[in-house]
Amino acid sequence: MSRLRVGLLVNPSAAQGTARRTGRQVGHLLRLAGISVVDLSGPSRGVARARAEEIRDELTALVVVGGDGTVALGAEIVAGTPVRLGIVPAGSGNDFARALGLAVDDPESSTRALLHALSRPVVTIDAIELTSVGEHAAPHRSLALGNVNLGFDALVNARANSARLGLTSRYTSALLRELASFTALPFWMEIDGGERIARDAQVVSLCSSGVFGGGMRFVPEARVDDGRLELATVSGLNRLQLLRFFPRVFSGTHTSLEAMEIRPVRELVIGLRHGRSLRAYADGEARTTLPLRARVLPGTVRLLAELPRPSVEGAQ
């Protein structure tokens, strides 16, 4: 019987460089368990991706070590193939890993979970496909696994990424600074092929995992394997009310507010009216500018992990 062959892709800059050490630990532990490990890491995303795609058909699994952006890169590499995606959280946010209940900053536990999953039936999860639309849009396609941020949440993400504080401090600081001059954005939307509607909103998030911003469970009942996305919008709040809204996300009491609406969707085409420009963020990384199309790709990624069971409330 041939040995299992696993590709290891490490983001060397994640978590101020500590992901590199985590990757070495995980590779060593996998080899001790009898797994053939191929290091696919490179100095850039492009190089790492090219290396992985070159030998992808020879792999049983691709294990990524880094944050949400690295996880999304891994998903793009393995989506639609038999190769399973393993995740070792080693970034600053690790929101997708948190949504899955994976151990954070614990290489030994992460490796044990990977080895256990290799002996278990295949688990599939959804991905979010993002494409540019519009008469003058350049062809652009990418995948996300967790969430797509399209409003105030995208602006905060952009500002937080440029700061040097810890993630929670960065996000809080960015939120306060963006709030000082923020007004509702004039969106247009086409939901599941329906007619175009106008909607002024502060926050627009398209969620599969529902967790972002360093652990904020924005859509607590979102599932990564149900073949749908959750479109969450917040509208009708002034700046003070919006400031008071975000602390409620951590306590889980925000979903009952009249200002928040959550609806299941499979496809969303969205842009801004009046010539406004905004760049979407997905899994913590900058993506294409609006307008864009986002649609769910059910079960397109094979996950090397076990999914948490839904809560009793979410299962009803």
Secondary structure, DSSP 4 states (H G I P E B T S, - for coil): -PPPEEEEEE-TTGGGGHHHHHHHHHHHHHHHTT-EEEE---SSHHHHHHHHHHHGGG-SEEEEEESHHHHHHHHHHHTTSSPEEEEEE-SS--HHHHHHT--SS-HHHHHHHHHHHHTS--EEEEEEEEEE-STTPPP-EEEESSEEE-SHHHHHHHHHHT--S-HHHHHHHHHHHHHTT---EEEEEEETT---EEEEESEEEEESS-EETTTEESSTT--TTSS-EEEEEE-S--HHHHHHHHHHHHHT-GGGSTTEEEEEESEEEEEESTT---EEEETTEEEEESSEEEEEEEEEEEESS-PPPPPHHHH-
